[in-house]
């Protein structure tokens, strides 16, 4: 065999030996070959993973925060204002109530309530008036003239026999000067020839009224309790000849208040009653009426 033939034989033998080794090694040999021969490929894959853009991560949406309104603490002043607002006024109470005629019991109850804090039980009993001293109360159907004609049927005869100065036969007590003028106009049918005098403070001085009462005989006096009380104090008006005392009881002003619903007037009325009116009522020489 020549040198050329021997070289060809060795090369063919090596080529057959390669597949045999691969068969013997199996997958393990292939894996090792891939690992050894793929070092450059591994770097490429790593570079691609690093440079390839990953999936965009969405931002986490925060849940909405709950808002709580903190109520301001109520102060003493706020509480007082709230109480004042909730307090019912006499106007609101009267607006919801139906008008009712005044009764003698109403006057008796007001007197007891007014004096309960300053009088003993025995003194309160002394203030109680007999039913016989009260005239028939107005049932809200009368005018002033028709009411006075009903409760004073003998008025004409009574006024003709009256000749004493500084006195009147009938007093009509109301809450204001304007109301007094209205009452004088509304009693035209009853008064006839009777002499009527305005007994209130508006535009009229006390001394002027005292002089008028001294000069002439007056049958009817219409006015406010404060001025009538002042005239009695100054000796310009005597109560002994008085026969009728009429309260303008059921009339209401713009705020729906009656005369006795106003504290100042109520106080003056009770002070007037203590200046001799109550004693005259108990002797039954004086009659009380609620118009």
C-alpha positions in Angstrom: 0.0 0.0 0.0 1.3 3.4 -0.9 1.4 6.4 1.3 -1.5 8.0 -0.5 -3.7 5.0 0.0 -2.8 4.7 3.6 -3.7 8.4 4.2 -7.1 8.0 2.5 -7.9 5.0 4.6 -7.1 6.8 7.9 -9.3 9.7 6.8 -12.3 7.5 6.0 -11.8 5.7 9.3 -11.9 8.9 11.2 -15.1 9.9 9.4 -16.8 6.7 10.4 -15.6 7.1 14.0 -17.3 10.5 14.5 -20.9 9.2 14.0 -20.2 6.3 16.2 -19.1 8.6 19.1 -22.2 10.7 18.6 -24.4 7.6 18.8 -22.6 6.4 22.0 -22.7 9.8 23.6 -26.3 10.4 22.8 -28.2 13.5 23.9 -25.6 14.1 26.6 -22.9 14.5 24.1 -25.1 16.8 22.0 -25.9 18.9 25.0 -22.2 19.2 25.9 -21.5 20.2 22.3 -24.2 22.8 22.3 -23.0 24.2 25.6 -19.4 24.3 24.4 -20.1 25.5 21.0 -22.8 28.0 22.0 -20.9 30.5 24.1 -21.2 33.1 21.5 -24.9 32.5 20.9 -25.6 32.8 24.6 -24.2 36.3 24.6 -26.4 37.2 21.8 -29.5 35.9 23.5 -28.6 37.8 26.7 -28.1 41.0 24.7 -31.5 40.6 23.0 -33.2 40.0 26.4 -31.6 43.1 27.8 -32.4 45.4 24.8 -35.8 44.0 24.0 -38.5 46.2 25.4 -40.6 44.4 28.1 -44.3 44.7 28.6 -45.4 48.1 29.8 -46.6 47.8 33.4 -49.8 49.7 34.1 -49.7 52.1 37.0 -51.6 51.0 40.0 -54.8 53.0 40.5 -55.1 54.2 44.0 -58.7 53.8 45.5 -60.4 57.2 46.2 -60.0 58.5 49.6 -63.1 58.9 51.7 -63.7 62.5 52.9 -65.3 63.0 56.3 -66.8 66.5 57.1 -66.0 67.3 60.7 -68.9 69.2 62.2 -67.9 72.2 64.3 -68.5 71.8 68.0 -71.6 73.6 69.2 -70.8 76.4 71.6 -72.9 77.7 74.4 -73.9 80.7 72.3 -75.0 78.5 69.4 -77.1 76.4 71.7 -78.7 79.5 73.2 -79.5 80.8 69.7 -81.0 77.4 68.8 -83.2 77.5 71.9 -84.3 81.0 71.1 -85.3 80.1 67.6 -87.2 77.0 68.8 -89.0 79.0 71.5 -92.6 79.5 70.5 -93.9 83.0 70.3 -97.3 84.1 71.5 -98.1 85.1 67.9 -97.5 81.6 66.6 -99.6 80.0 69.4 -102.5 82.4 68.9 -102.4 82.1 65.1 -103.1 78.4 65.4 -105.8 78.7 68.0 -109.4 79.5 67.4 -110.7 82.8 68.9 -112.6 82.1 72.1 -114.6 84.6 74.1 -113.2 85.7 77.5 -114.7 84.3 80.6 -114.6 85.4 84.3 -112.5 82.2 84.9 -109.8 83.6 82.5 -109.4 86.8 84.6 -109.4 84.8 87.9 -106.7 82.5 86.6 -104.5 85.3 85.3 -104.7 87.0 88.7 -103.7 83.9 90.5 -100.8 83.3 88.2 -99.6 86.9 88.5 -99.7 87.0 92.3 -98.7 83.3 93.0 -95.0 84.1 93.5 -95.6 87.1 95.9 -98.7 86.1 97.8 -99.6 83.4 100.3 -102.4 80.9 99.8 -104.7 82.9 102.1 -104.0 86.1 100.2 -104.6 84.4 96.9 -108.0 83.3 98.2 -108.9 86.9 99.1 -108.3 87.9 95.5 -111.1 85.6 94.3 -114.1 87.6 93.1 -117.7 86.4 93.4 -119.4 85.4 90.2 -122.2 88.0 90.9 -119.8 90.9 90.2 -119.3 89.8 86.5 -121.4 91.0 83.7 -122.3 88.7 80.8 -119.2 88.1 78.6 -119.1 89.0 74.9 -119.7 85.9 72.7 -117.8 87.6 69.8 -121.0 88.5 68.0 -121.6 92.0 69.5 -120.3 95.4 68.6 -119.4 97.6 71.6 -122.7 99.5 71.4 -124.8 96.3 71.3 -122.9 94.7 74.1 -123.2 97.8 76.4 -126.9 98.0 75.7 -127.3 94.4 76.7 -125.3 94.6 80.0 -126.4 98.2 80.9 -130.1 98.4 79.9 -130.8 101.2 82.4 -127.9 103.4 81.2 -130.0 106.5 80.2 -131.6 106.7 83.6 -128.3 106.1 85.4 -126.4 108.8 83.6 -129.1 111.4 84.2 -128.8 111.0 87.9 -125.0 111.4 87.8 -123.7 114.8 88.7 -120.5 114.2 90.6 -117.2 115.6 89.2 -113.8 113.9 89.2 -115.6 110.6 88.5 -117.2 108.5 85.8 -120.0 105.9 85.8 -118.2 103.6 83.3 -114.6 102.9 82.5 -113.6 101.1 79.4 -110.0 99.9 79.6 -108.0 99.0 76.4 -104.4 98.5 75.4 -103.5 101.6 73.4 -104.6 105.2 72.6 -105.4 104.3 69.0 -107.7 101.5 70.2 -109.4 103.9 72.6 -110.2 106.3 69.8 -111.7 103.3 67.8 -113.8 102.3 70.7 -115.2 105.8 71.3 -116.2 106.0 67.6 -117.9 102.5 67.7 -120.1 103.3 70.7 -122.0 106.2 69.2 -125.3 104.3 69.3 -124.9 103.6 73.0 -123.5 106.8 74.5 -126.2 109.2 73.1 -125.8 112.5 75.1 -123.3 111.1 77.5 -120.1 113.0 78.1 -117.1 110.9 77.1 -113.4 111.6 78.0 -110.2 110.1 76.5 -108.1 108.8 79.3 -104.7 108.0 77.7 -101.3 109.5 77.6 -100.8 110.2 73.9 -100.7 114.0 73.3 -102.6 114.7 76.6 -100.9 115.6 79.8 -102.1 114.3 83.2 -102.7 117.8 84.6 -104.9 118.7 81.6 -107.1 115.7 82.2 -107.2 116.5 86.0 -108.5 120.0 85.2 -111.1 118.7 82.8 -112.4 116.2 85.3 -112.7 119.0 87.9 -114.6 121.3 85.6 -117.3 119.1 84.1 -119.3 116.0 84.7 -118.1 113.0 82.7 -120.1 109.8 82.3 -117.8 107.6 80.3 -114.0 107.3 80.3 -112.1 105.3 77.7 -108.4 104.8 78.1 -105.3 102.8 79.1 -104.7 101.3 82.6 -101.4 103.2 83.0 -103.0 106.7 82.6 -106.2 105.8 84.6 -103.9 104.6 87.4 -102.0 107.8 87.4 -105.2 109.9 87.6 -106.3 108.0 90.6 -102.9 108.5 92.3 -103.1 112.3 91.7 -106.6 112.5 93.0 -108.1 113.6 89.7 -110.3 110.5 89.4 -112.4 108.9 92.2 -113.6 105.3 91.9 -116.5 105.3 94.4 -119.2 106.4 91.9 -117.9 103.9 89.3 -120.6 101.3 88.4 -119.1 99.5 85.4 -115.6 98.5 84.4 -115.3 97.0 80.9 -112.2 95.3 79.6 -111.5 95.3 75.9 -110.7 91.6 76.4 -111.1 89.9 73.0 -109.6 92.4 70.6 -106.2 91.4 69.0 -103.5 93.7 67.6 -101.4 93.1 64.5 -99.4 90.5 66.3 -102.6 88.7 67.4 -102.0 89.7 71.0 -104.9 90.5 73.3 -104.5 93.2 75.9 -103.8 90.8 78.7 -101.2 88.9 76.6 -98.8 91.9 76.8 -96.9 91.8 80.1 -96.6 95.5 80.6 -100.3 96.1 80.2 -101.2 93.1 82.3 -99.1 94.4 85.1 -100.8 97.8 85.0 -104.3 96.2 85.0 -103.6 94.3 88.1 -102.1 97.3 89.9 -105.2 99.3 88.9 -107.5 96.5 90.3 -105.7 96.8 93.7 -106.3 100.5 93.9 -109.9 100.0 95.1 -111.5 98.1 92.2 -111.4 94.7 93.9 -112.9 96.0 97.1 -115.8 97.6 95.1 -116.4 94.3 93.3 -116.7 92.4 96.5 -119.3 94.8 97.8 -121.1 94.3 94.5 -121.4 98.0 93.8 -119.1 97.6 90.8 -119.6 95.2 87.8 -116.9 93.8 85.6 -117.4 93.1 81.9 -115.2 91.3 79.3 -115.9 92.7 75.8 
